[in-house]
Amino acid sequence: MKINPKSFRSTLHVILALSALLLLLSGCLPMDSDQGSADAGHTQAATTETVTSEPYYPADFRDLSIPGELEWNREKSVSINTASFTGGILNFSGRVEVNSLTDFFINSMKKDGWNVTGTVKSRDVLLAFIKPQASCMIKIVEGGTLGKTEVTVYIAHTNG
């Protein structure tokens, strides 16, 4: 089998051009802020976007405020509603610092009528809250999946 030199050169030129294009395009992709991006503009934009995310309340729990930077992990969550009980285990993750999350939950839970009954701060943070006919425990774990902070909320309300 004989290879045509002109065809081979044309193919080689196309491969080299595509490789160069891929290298150039990959240089335009944004880097995660924790990877040490040298471009302060990207870091600032990400920070601004994070700060402007509004807190929200999960559908079944109107007295539990969640920071807008956290995404709900449906596959790791469960919600239970019966005539006498509403509760669940809710899982969220996002690139949020543990201390700011801790402060957020303590402050927002107080605003929603919860009383802090205990805190445990070590590598992970555990926060415990109660209110009449309800209890809630929040576990905050830094550096979970893909370096994201993971939050698990255990919440229970007695209905009636």
CNS distance restraints for C-alpha pairs under 8 A (distance, minus, plus):
assign (resid   3 and name CA) (resid   7 and name CA) 7.79 0.50 0.50
assign (resid   3 and name CA) (resid   8 and name CA) 7.09 0.50 0.50
assign (resid   4 and name CA) (resid   8 and name CA) 6.14 0.50 0.50
assign (resid   5 and name CA) (resid   9 and name CA) 6.13 0.50 0.50
assign (resid   6 and name CA) (resid  10 and name CA) 6.20 0.50 0.50
assign (resid   7 and name CA) (resid  11 and name CA) 6.19 0.50 0.50
assign (resid   8 and name CA) (resid  12 and name CA) 6.08 0.50 0.50
assign (resid   9 and name CA) (resid  13 and name CA) 6.05 0.50 0.50
assign (resid  10 and name CA) (resid  14 and name CA) 6.29 0.50 0.50
assign (resid  11 and name CA) (resid  15 and name CA) 6.22 0.50 0.50
assign (resid  12 and name CA) (resid  16 and name CA) 6.12 0.50 0.50
assign (resid  13 and name CA) (resid  17 and name CA) 6.02 0.50 0.50
assign (resid  14 and name CA) (resid  18 and name CA) 6.11 0.50 0.50
assign (resid  15 and name CA) (resid  19 and name CA) 6.09 0.50 0.50
assign (resid  16 and name CA) (resid  20 and name CA) 6.13 0.50 0.50
assign (resid  17 and name CA) (resid  21 and name CA) 6.15 0.50 0.50
assign (resid  18 and name CA) (resid  22 and name CA) 6.13 0.50 0.50
assign (resid  19 and name CA) (resid  23 and name CA) 6.25 0.50 0.50
assign (resid  20 and name CA) (resid  24 and name CA) 6.21 0.50 0.50
assign (resid  21 and name CA) (resid  25 and name CA) 6.10 0.50 0.50
assign (resid  22 and name CA) (resid  26 and name CA) 6.02 0.50 0.50
assign (resid  23 and name CA) (resid  27 and name CA) 6.45 0.50 0.50
assign (resid  24 and name CA) (resid  28 and name CA) 7.01 0.50 0.50
assign (resid  25 and name CA) (resid  29 and name CA) 7.04 0.50 0.50
assign (resid  30 and name CA) (resid  42 and name CA) 7.08 0.50 0.50
assign (resid  31 and name CA) (resid  35 and name CA) 6.62 0.50 0.50
assign (resid  31 and name CA) (resid  36 and name CA) 7.89 0.50 0.50
assign (resid  31 and name CA) (resid  37 and name CA) 5.95 0.50 0.50
assign (resid  31 and name CA) (resid  42 and name CA) 7.94 0.50 0.50
assign (resid  32 and name CA) (resid  36 and name CA) 7.58 0.50 0.50
assign (resid  32 and name CA) (resid  37 and name CA) 7.13 0.50 0.50
assign (resid  33 and name CA) (resid  37 and name CA) 6.09 0.50 0.50
assign (resid  33 and name CA) (resid  43 and name CA) 5.78 0.50 0.50
assign (resid  33 and name CA) (resid  46 and name CA) 7.57 0.50 0.50
assign (resid  37 and name CA) (resid  42 and name CA) 7.63 0.50 0.50
assign (resid  37 and name CA) (resid  43 and name CA) 7.11 0.50 0.50
assign (resid  39 and name CA) (resid  43 and name CA) 6.88 0.50 0.50
assign (resid  40 and name CA) (resid  44 and name CA) 6.03 0.50 0.50
assign (resid  41 and name CA) (resid  45 and name CA) 6.14 0.50 0.50
assign (resid  42 and name CA) (resid  46 and name CA) 6.23 0.50 0.50
assign (resid  43 and name CA) (resid  47 and name CA) 6.18 0.50 0.50
assign (resid  44 and name CA) (resid  48 and name CA) 6.07 0.50 0.50
assign (resid  45 and name CA) (resid  49 and name CA) 6.12 0.50 0.50
assign (resid  46 and name CA) (resid  50 and name CA) 6.14 0.50 0.50
assign (resid  47 and name CA) (resid  51 and name CA) 6.17 0.50 0.50
assign (resid  48 and name CA) (resid  52 and name CA) 6.28 0.50 0.50
assign (resid  49 and name CA) (resid  53 and name CA) 6.58 0.50 0.50
assign (resid  50 and name CA) (resid  68 and name CA) 7.96 0.50 0.50
assign (resid  50 and name CA) (resid  69 and name CA) 6.05 0.50 0.50
assign (resid  53 and name CA) (resid  67 and name CA) 7.46 0.50 0.50
assign (resid  53 and name CA) (resid  68 and name CA) 4.69 0.50 0.50
assign (resid  53 and name CA) (resid  69 and name CA) 6.03 0.50 0.50
assign (resid  54 and name CA) (resid  67 and name CA) 6.69 0.50 0.50
assign (resid  54 and name CA) (resid  68 and name CA) 4.83 0.50 0.50
assign (resid  54 and name CA) (resid  69 and name CA) 7.98 0.50 0.50
assign (resid  55 and name CA) (resid  65 and name CA) 6.21 0.50 0.50
assign (resid  55 and name CA) (resid  66 and name CA) 5.30 0.50 0.50
assign (resid  55 and name CA) (resid  67 and name CA) 4.24 0.50 0.50
assign (resid  55 and name CA) (resid  68 and name CA) 4.43 0.50 0.50
assign (resid  55 and name CA) (resid  69 and name CA) 7.95 0.50 0.50
assign (resid  56 and name CA) (resid  65 and name CA) 5.55 0.50 0.50
assign (resid  56 and name CA) (resid  66 and name CA) 5.30 0.50 0.50
assign (resid  56 and name CA) (resid  67 and name CA) 6.55 0.50 0.50
assign (resid  56 and name CA) (resid  68 and name CA) 6.33 0.50 0.50
assign (resid  57 and name CA) (resid  61 and name CA) 6.53 0.50 0.50
assign (resid  57 and name CA) (resid  62 and name CA) 5.54 0.50 0.50
assign (resid  57 and name CA) (resid  63 and name CA) 7.15 0.50 0.50
assign (resid  57 and name CA) (resid  64 and name CA) 5.78 0.50 0.50
assign (resid  57 and name CA) (resid  65 and name CA) 4.86 0.50 0.50
assign (resid  57 and name CA) (resid  66 and name CA) 6.05 0.50 0.50
assign (resid  58 and name CA) (resid  62 and name CA) 6.58 0.50 0.50
assign (resid  58 and name CA) (resid  64 and name CA) 7.08 0.50 0.50
assign (resid  58 and name CA) (resid  65 and name CA) 7.52 0.50 0.50
assign (resid  58 and name CA) (resid  66 and name CA) 7.56 0.50 0.50
assign (resid  60 and name CA) (resid  79 and name CA) 7.80 0.50 0.50
assign (resid  63 and name CA) (resid 109 and name CA) 7.65 0.50 0.50
assign (resid  63 and name CA) (resid 112 and name CA) 5.50 0.50 0.50
assign (resid  63 and name CA) (resid 113 and name CA) 7.83 0.50 0.50
assign (resid  64 and name CA) (resid 108 and name CA) 7.96 0.50 0.50
assign (resid  64 and name CA) (resid 109 and name CA) 6.80 0.50 0.50
assign (resid  64 and name CA) (resid 112 and name CA) 7.25 0.50 0.50
assign (resid  65 and name CA) (resid 105 and name CA) 7.69 0.50 0.50
assign (resid  65 and name CA) (resid 108 and name CA) 6.44 0.50 0.50
assign (resid  65 and name CA) (resid 109 and name CA) 7.26 0.50 0.50
assign (resid  66 and name CA) (resid  70 and name CA) 7.13 0.50 0.50
assign (resid  66 and name CA) (resid 105 and name CA) 7.93 0.50 0.50
assign (resid  67 and name CA) (resid 101 and name CA) 7.98 0.50 0.50
assign (resid  67 and name CA) (resid 104 and name CA) 7.71 0.50 0.50
assign (resid  69 and name CA) (resid  94 and name CA) 6.00 0.50 0.50
assign (resid  69 and name CA) (resid  95 and name CA) 7.23 0.50 0.50
assign (resid  69 and name CA) (resid  96 and name CA) 7.02 0.50 0.50
assign (resid  70 and name CA) (resid  92 and name CA) 5.68 0.50 0.50
assign (resid  70 and name CA) (resid  93 and name CA) 5.12 0.50 0.50
assign (resid  70 and name CA) (resid  94 and name CA) 4.66 0.50 0.50
assign (resid  70 and name CA) (resid  95 and name CA) 7.60 0.50 0.50
assign (resid  70 and name CA) (resid  96 and name CA) 7.72 0.50 0.50
assign (resid  71 and name CA) (resid  92 and name CA) 5.23 0.50 0.50
assign (resid  71 and name CA) (resid  93 and name CA) 5.41 0.50 0.50
assign (resid  71 and name CA) (resid  94 and name CA) 6.20 0.50 0.50
assign (resid  72 and name CA) (resid  90 and name CA) 7.61 0.50 0.50
assign (resid  72 and name CA) (resid  91 and name CA) 6.05 0.50 0.50
assign (resid  72 and name CA) (resid  92 and name CA) 4.44 0.50 0.50
assign (resid  72 and name CA) (resid  93 and name CA) 6.79 0.50 0.50
assign (resid  73 and name CA) (resid  77 and name CA) 6.45 0.50 0.50
assign (resid  73 and name CA) (resid  90 and name CA) 7.68 0.50 0.50
assign (resid  73 and name CA) (resid  91 and name CA) 5.37 0.50 0.50
assign (resid  73 and name CA) (resid  92 and name CA) 5.33 0.50 0.50
assign (resid  73 and name CA) (resid  93 and name CA) 7.15 0.50 0.50
assign (resid  74 and name CA) (resid  78 and name CA) 7.72 0.50 0.50
assign (resid  74 and name CA) (resid  90 and name CA) 7.96 0.50 0.50
assign (resid  74 and name CA) (resid  91 and name CA) 7.31 0.50 0.50
assign (resid  76 and name CA) (resid  90 and name CA) 7.13 0.50 0.50
assign (resid  76 and name CA) (resid  91 and name CA) 5.79 0.50 0.50
assign (resid  77 and name CA) (resid  88 and name CA) 7.43 0.50 0.50
assign (resid  77 and name CA) (resid  89 and name CA) 5.36 0.50 0.50
assign (resid  77 and name CA) (resid  90 and name CA) 4.52 0.50 0.50
assign (resid  77 and name CA) (resid  91 and name CA) 5.42 0.50 0.50
assign (resid  78 and name CA) (resid  88 and name CA) 5.37 0.50 0.50
assign (resid  78 and name CA) (resid  89 and name CA) 5.27 0.50 0.50
assign (resid  78 and name CA) (resid  90 and name CA) 6.31 0.50 0.50
assign (resid  79 and name CA) (resid  86 and name CA) 7.66 0.50 0.50
assign (resid  79 and name CA) (resid  87 and name CA) 5.90 0.50 0.50
assign (resid  79 and name CA) (resid  88 and name CA) 4.19 0.50 0.50
assign (resid  79 and name CA) (resid  89 and name CA) 6.48 0.50 0.50
assign (resid  79 and name CA) (resid  90 and name CA) 7.54 0.50 0.50
assign (resid  80 and name CA) (resid  85 and name CA) 7.53 0.50 0.50
assign (resid  80 and name CA) (resid  86 and name CA) 5.60 0.50 0.50
assign (resid  80 and name CA) (resid  87 and name CA) 5.19 0.50 0.50
assign (resid  80 and name CA) (resid  88 and name CA) 5.58 0.50 0.50
assign (resid  81 and name CA) (resid  85 and name CA) 5.94 0.50 0.50
assign (resid  81 and name CA) (resid  86 and name CA) 4.51 0.50 0.50
assign (resid  81 and name CA) (resid  87 and name CA) 6.62 0.50 0.50
assign (resid  82 and name CA) (resid  86 and name CA) 6.25 0.50 0.50
assign (resid  83 and name CA) (resid 159 and name CA) 6.73 0.50 0.50
assign (resid  84 and name CA) (resid 158 and name CA) 5.84 0.50 0.50
assign (resid  84 and name CA) (resid 159 and name CA) 4.55 0.50 0.50
assign (resid  84 and name CA) (resid 160 and name CA) 6.32 0.50 0.50
assign (resid  85 and name CA) (resid 156 and name CA) 7.20 0.50 0.50
assign (resid  85 and name CA) (resid 157 and name CA) 5.79 0.50 0.50
assign (resid  85 and name CA) (resid 158 and name CA) 4.75 0.50 0.50
assign (resid  85 and name CA) (resid 159 and name CA) 5.21 0.50 0.50
assign (resid  86 and name CA) (resid 156 and name CA) 5.87 0.50 0.50
assign (resid  86 and name CA) (resid 157 and name CA) 5.08 0.50 0.50
assign (resid  86 and name CA) (resid 158 and name CA) 6.50 0.50 0.50
assign (resid  86 and name CA) (resid 159 and name CA) 6.86 0.50 0.50
assign (resid  87 and name CA) (resid 154 and name CA) 7.60 0.50 0.50
assign (resid  87 and name CA) (resid 155 and name CA) 5.21 0.50 0.50
assign (resid  87 and name CA) (resid 156 and name CA) 4.09 0.50 0.50
assign (resid  87 and name CA) (resid 157 and name CA) 5.92 0.50 0.50
assign (resid  88 and name CA) (resid 153 and name CA) 7.85 0.50 0.50
assign (resid  88 and name CA) (resid 154 and name CA) 5.96 0.50 0.50
assign (resid  88 and name CA) (resid 155 and name CA) 5.53 0.50 0.50
assign (resid  88 and name CA) (resid 156 and name CA) 6.61 0.50 0.50
assign (resid  89 and name CA) (resid 152 and name CA) 6.81 0.50 0.50
assign (resid  89 and name CA) (resid 153 and name CA) 5.57 0.50 0.50
assign (resid  89 and name CA) (resid 154 and name CA) 4.68 0.50 0.50
assign (resid  89 and name CA) (resid 155 and name CA) 6.57 0.50 0.50
assign (resid  90 and name CA) (resid 152 and name CA) 5.64 0.50 0.50
assign (resid  90 and name CA) (resid 153 and name CA) 5.04 0.50 0.50
assign (resid  90 and name CA) (resid 154 and name CA) 6.64 0.50 0.50
assign (resid  91 and name CA) (resid 150 and name CA) 7.27 0.50 0.50
assign (resid  91 and name CA) (resid 151 and name CA) 5.74 0.50 0.50
assign (resid  91 and name CA) (resid 152 and name CA) 4.52 0.50 0.50
assign (resid  91 and name CA) (resid 153 and name CA) 6.40 0.50 0.50
assign (resid  92 and name CA) (resid 150 and name CA) 5.85 0.50 0.50
assign (resid  92 and name CA) (resid 151 and name CA) 5.11 0.50 0.50
assign (resid  92 and name CA) (resid 152 and name CA) 6.44 0.50 0.50
assign (resid  93 and name CA) (resid 148 and name CA) 6.05 0.50 0.50
assign (resid  93 and name CA) (resid 149 and name CA) 5.52 0.50 0.50
assign (resid  93 and name CA) (resid 150 and name CA) 4.37 0.50 0.50
assign (resid  93 and name CA) (resid 151 and name CA) 6.01 0.50 0.50
assign (resid  94 and name CA) (resid 148 and name CA) 5.04 0.50 0.50
assign (resid  94 and name CA) (resid 149 and name CA) 5.48 0.50 0.50
assign (resid  94 and name CA) (resid 150 and name CA) 6.77 0.50 0.50
assign (resid  95 and name CA) (resid 147 and name CA) 7.51 0.50 0.50
assign (resid  95 and name CA) (resid 148 and name CA) 4.89 0.50 0.50
assign (resid  95 and name CA) (resid 149 and name CA) 5.80 0.50 0.50
assign (resid  96 and name CA) (resid 100 and name CA) 7.45 0.50 0.50
assign (resid  96 and name CA) (resid 101 and name CA) 6.91 0.50 0.50
assign (resid  96 and name CA) (resid 148 and name CA) 7.34 0.50 0.50
assign (resid  96 and name CA) (resid 149 and name CA) 6.08 0.50 0.50
assign (resid  97 and name CA) (resid 101 and name CA) 6.35 0.50 0.50
assign (resid  97 and name CA) (resid 142 and name CA) 7.64 0.50 0.50
assign (resid  97 and name CA) (resid 149 and name CA) 7.20 0.50 0.50
assign (resid  98 and name CA) (resid 102 and name CA) 6.11 0.50 0.50
assign (resid  98 and name CA) (resid 125 and name CA) 7.93 0.50 0.50
assign (resid  98 and name CA) (resid 140 and name CA) 6.87 0.50 0.50
assign (resid  98 and name CA) (resid 141 and name CA) 7.53 0.50 0.50
assign (resid  98 and name CA) (resid 142 and name CA) 6.29 0.50 0.50
assign (resid  98 and name CA) (resid 149 and name CA) 7.17 0.50 0.50
assign (resid  99 and name CA) (resid 103 and name CA) 6.27 0.50 0.50
assign (resid 100 and name CA) (resid 104 and name CA) 6.04 0.50 0.50
assign (resid 101 and name CA) (resid 105 and name CA) 6.16 0.50 0.50
assign (resid 101 and name CA) (resid 140 and name CA) 7.96 0.50 0.50
assign (resid 102 and name CA) (resid 106 and name CA) 6.24 0.50 0.50
assign (resid 102 and name CA) (resid 125 and name CA) 7.58 0.50 0.50
assign (resid 102 and name CA) (resid 140 and name CA) 7.80 0.50 0.50
assign (resid 103 and name CA) (resid 107 and name CA) 6.11 0.50 0.50
assign (resid 104 and name CA) (resid 108 and name CA) 5.93 0.50 0.50
assign (resid 105 and name CA) (resid 109 and name CA) 5.69 0.50 0.50
assign (resid 106 and name CA) (resid 110 and name CA) 6.31 0.50 0.50
assign (resid 106 and name CA) (resid 116 and name CA) 7.24 0.50 0.50
assign (resid 106 and name CA) (resid 127 and name CA) 7.99 0.50 0.50
assign (resid 107 and name CA) (resid 111 and name CA) 6.44 0.50 0.50
assign (resid 108 and name CA) (resid 112 and name CA) 6.30 0.50 0.50
assign (resid 109 and name CA) (resid 113 and name CA) 6.46 0.50 0.50
assign (resid 109 and name CA) (resid 114 and name CA) 5.18 0.50 0.50
assign (resid 109 and name CA) (resid 115 and name CA) 7.45 0.50 0.50
assign (resid 109 and name CA) (resid 129 and name CA) 7.89 0.50 0.50
assign (resid 110 and name CA) (resid 114 and name CA) 4.94 0.50 0.50
assign (resid 110 and name CA) (resid 115 and name CA) 6.07 0.50 0.50
assign (resid 110 and name CA) (resid 116 and name CA) 7.57 0.50 0.50
assign (resid 113 and name CA) (resid 131 and name CA) 6.77 0.50 0.50
assign (resid 114 and name CA) (resid 129 and name CA) 5.89 0.50 0.50
assign (resid 114 and name CA) (resid 130 and name CA) 5.58 0.50 0.50
assign (resid 114 and name CA) (resid 131 and name CA) 5.13 0.50 0.50
assign (resid 115 and name CA) (resid 129 and name CA) 5.32 0.50 0.50
assign (resid 115 and name CA) (resid 130 and name CA) 5.37 0.50 0.50
assign (resid 115 and name CA) (resid 131 and name CA) 6.17 0.50 0.50
assign (resid 116 and name CA) (resid 127 and name CA) 7.48 0.50 0.50
assign (resid 116 and name CA) (resid 128 and name CA) 5.97 0.50 0.50
assign (resid 116 and name CA) (resid 129 and name CA) 4.55 0.50 0.50
assign (resid 116 and name CA) (resid 130 and name CA) 6.74 0.50 0.50
assign (resid 117 and name CA) (resid 127 and name CA) 7.96 0.50 0.50
assign (resid 117 and name CA) (resid 128 and name CA) 5.45 0.50 0.50
assign (resid 117 and name CA) (resid 129 and name CA) 5.32 0.50 0.50
assign (resid 117 and name CA) (resid 130 and name CA) 6.76 0.50 0.50
assign (resid 118 and name CA) (resid 127 and name CA) 6.03 0.50 0.50
assign (resid 118 and name CA) (resid 128 and name CA) 5.09 0.50 0.50
assign (resid 118 and name CA) (resid 129 and name CA) 7.19 0.50 0.50
assign (resid 119 and name CA) (resid 125 and name CA) 7.32 0.50 0.50
assign (resid 119 and name CA) (resid 126 and name CA) 5.64 0.50 0.50
assign (resid 119 and name CA) (resid 127 and name CA) 4.65 0.50 0.50
assign (resid 119 and name CA) (resid 128 and name CA) 6.28 0.50 0.50
assign (resid 120 and name CA) (resid 125 and name CA) 5.61 0.50 0.50
assign (resid 120 and name CA) (resid 126 and name CA) 5.01 0.50 0.50
assign (resid 120 and name CA) (resid 127 and name CA) 6.60 0.50 0.50
assign (resid 121 and name CA) (resid 125 and name CA) 4.59 0.50 0.50
assign (resid 121 and name CA) (resid 126 and name CA) 6.57 0.50 0.50
assign (resid 123 and name CA) (resid 141 and name CA) 7.47 0.50 0.50
assign (resid 123 and name CA) (resid 142 and name CA) 7.61 0.50 0.50
assign (resid 124 and name CA) (resid 139 and name CA) 7.14 0.50 0.50
assign (resid 124 and name CA) (resid 140 and name CA) 5.75 0.50 0.50
assign (resid 124 and name CA) (resid 141 and name CA) 4.90 0.50 0.50
assign (resid 124 and name CA) (resid 142 and name CA) 6.75 0.50 0.50
assign (resid 125 and name CA) (resid 138 and name CA) 7.97 0.50 0.50
assign (resid 125 and name CA) (resid 139 and name CA) 5.72 0.50 0.50
assign (resid 125 and name CA) (resid 140 and name CA) 5.05 0.50 0.50
assign (resid 125 and name CA) (resid 141 and name CA) 6.73 0.50 0.50
assign (resid 126 and name CA) (resid 137 and name CA) 6.96 0.50 0.50
assign (resid 126 and name CA) (resid 138 and name CA) 5.68 0.50 0.50
assign (resid 126 and name CA) (resid 139 and name CA) 4.62 0.50 0.50
assign (resid 126 and name CA) (resid 140 and name CA) 6.47 0.50 0.50
assign (resid 127 and name CA) (resid 137 and name CA) 5.56 0.50 0.50
assign (resid 127 and name CA) (resid 138 and name CA) 5.06 0.50 0.50
assign (resid 127 and name CA) (resid 139 and name CA) 6.54 0.50 0.50
assign (resid 128 and name CA) (resid 135 and name CA) 7.71 0.50 0.50
assign (resid 128 and name CA) (resid 136 and name CA) 5.92 0.50 0.50
assign (resid 128 and name CA) (resid 137 and name CA) 4.48 0.50 0.50
assign (resid 128 and name CA) (resid 138 and name CA) 6.53 0.50 0.50
assign (resid 129 and name CA) (resid 135 and name CA) 5.78 0.50 0.50
assign (resid 129 and name CA) (resid 136 and name CA) 5.10 0.50 0.50
assign (resid 129 and name CA) (resid 137 and name CA) 6.22 0.50 0.50
assign (resid 130 and name CA) (resid 134 and name CA) 5.77 0.50 0.50
assign (resid 130 and name CA) (resid 135 and name CA) 4.36 0.50 0.50
assign (resid 130 and name CA) (resid 136 and name CA) 6.24 0.50 0.50
assign (resid 131 and name CA) (resid 135 and name CA) 6.36 0.50 0.50
assign (resid 133 and name CA) (resid 157 and name CA) 5.87 0.50 0.50
assign (resid 133 and name CA) (resid 158 and name CA) 5.28 0.50 0.50
assign (resid 133 and name CA) (resid 159 and name CA) 7.80 0.50 0.50
assign (resid 134 and name CA) (resid 155 and name CA) 7.58 0.50 0.50
assign (resid 134 and name CA) (resid 156 and name CA) 5.52 0.50 0.50
assign (resid 134 and name CA) (resid 157 and name CA) 4.32 0.50 0.50
assign (resid 134 and name CA) (resid 158 and name CA) 6.22 0.50 0.50
assign (resid 135 and name CA) (resid 155 and name CA) 5.93 0.50 0.50
assign (resid 135 and name CA) (resid 156 and name CA) 5.45 0.50 0.50
assign (resid 135 and name CA) (resid 157 and name CA) 6.73 0.50 0.50
assign (resid 136 and name CA) (resid 153 and name CA) 7.05 0.50 0.50
assign (resid 136 and name CA) (resid 154 and name CA) 5.55 0.50 0.50
assign (resid 136 and name CA) (resid 155 and name CA) 4.30 0.50 0.50
assign (resid 136 and name CA) (resid 156 and name CA) 6.38 0.50 0.50
assign (resid 137 and name CA) (resid 153 and name CA) 5.87 0.50 0.50
assign (resid 137 and name CA) (resid 154 and name CA) 5.12 0.50 0.50
assign (resid 137 and name CA) (resid 155 and name CA) 6.48 0.50 0.50
assign (resid 138 and name CA) (resid 151 and name CA) 6.94 0.50 0.50
assign (resid 138 and name CA) (resid 152 and name CA) 5.79 0.50 0.50
assign (resid 138 and name CA) (resid 153 and name CA) 4.50 0.50 0.50
assign (resid 138 and name CA) (resid 154 and name CA) 6.30 0.50 0.50
assign (resid 139 and name CA) (resid 151 and name CA) 5.64 0.50 0.50
assign (resid 139 and name CA) (resid 152 and name CA) 5.14 0.50 0.50
assign (resid 139 and name CA) (resid 153 and name CA) 6.41 0.50 0.50
assign (resid 140 and name CA) (resid 149 and name CA) 7.12 0.50 0.50
assign (resid 140 and name CA) (resid 150 and name CA) 5.89 0.50 0.50
assign (resid 140 and name CA) (resid 151 and name CA) 4.60 0.50 0.50
assign (resid 140 and name CA) (resid 152 and name CA) 6.63 0.50 0.50
assign (resid 141 and name CA) (resid 149 and name CA) 5.71 0.50 0.50
assign (resid 141 and name CA) (resid 150 and name CA) 5.14 0.50 0.50
assign (resid 141 and name CA) (resid 151 and name CA) 6.35 0.50 0.50
assign (resid 142 and name CA) (resid 147 and name CA) 7.62 0.50 0.50
assign (resid 142 and name CA) (resid 148 and name CA) 6.87 0.50 0.50
assign (resid 142 and name CA) (resid 149 and name CA) 4.44 0.50 0.50
assign (resid 142 and name CA) (resid 150 and name CA) 6.39 0.50 0.50
assign (resid 143 and name CA) (resid 147 and name CA) 4.23 0.50 0.50
assign (resid 143 and name CA) (resid 148 and name CA) 5.12 0.50 0.50
assign (resid 143 and name CA) (resid 149 and name CA) 5.15 0.50 0.50
assign (resid 143 and name CA) (resid 150 and name CA) 7.42 0.50 0.50
assign (resid 144 and name CA) (resid 148 and name CA) 5.13 0.50 0.50
assign (resid 144 and name CA) (resid 149 and name CA) 5.45 0.50 0.50
assign (resid 144 and name CA) (resid 150 and name CA) 5.72 0.50 0.50
assign (resid 145 and name CA) (resid 149 and name CA) 7.73 0.50 0.50
assign (resid 145 and name CA) (resid 150 and name CA) 7.71 0.50 0.50
